[in-house]
Amino acid sequence: MRLHPFSRPPRAQRPLDAALAAGAAACLALGCPGCGGGAGGGRADARPASAAQPGRFGSPTPSHGSGAAPTPPTRPAGTQGRPPEPTPGLPSVAEPQRPAIVQDPIPFGTRRRAEMIAYAIRHYGLHTYRLRDPHVIVVHFTETPDFASTFNTFAPDVPDSELHELPSTCAHFVIDRHGTIHQLVPLGIMCRHTVGLNWTAIGIEHVGYSDAQVLSDRAQMRSSLRLARWLRCRYRIAVSSVIGHNESLSSPFHHERVAALRRQTHDDFVHADMQVYRRRLRALGGCG
């Protein structure tokens, strides 16, 4: 689819302070327990996209968004399978601090959830509205002037103007031009924001009209990168799976049962611009 420190001079060290400091220095030098001098083993901060995880929806292998639907090795060629399931990732790691998020939920009641189940059955072969263990973050811009107009687009549960399906389109987060992060949908619920990836993707919308506008907006970009880092570390998502909408067909998690939609994508956040985004995201650091 188309948001100088206060200081004072050090005090003179008293004899007792000096003795304590000397003892602490000796402890560190000798590697005493409890001094914090031990080094722990390194740990990767994200799981590989090609891993496979057993789950309630089967375990077909990841596929690219080509003309043929993903097929597990044990099924005949051309068989329409369920979405690829990644394998268990690495143990949880320390997460970056959660950014400030304003809760602005759109209505997502019983009827909309039932429509999401029907959508997931048609497009992914999944009988659920729940987003479980997401493996992709998709970056979008809204083609709207502000948060209010974006909210008013997503809140009504009406068929969308492009594909004429229910439930209505939505995204989990919208970042406005001031850098405020608004959460519209809980992370445990699927949103319709990217054909072929809604079954496993978190959607982040940015108020604006182009990649360049969003990338050059310092407040919006700062919030976006902090949110993306927090999400990817929370769910152990690789930086390479933080993608633009225009990159959706190249994701190994892309899966679409409806033949007419297997090459469907949008033009927001093309590969070259997402290279810039991912470079900035990596610069923030890993996950602990």
Order of alpha helices (4+ residues) and beta strands (2+ residues): alpha-beta-alpha-beta-alpha-beta-beta-beta-alpha-alpha-beta-alpha
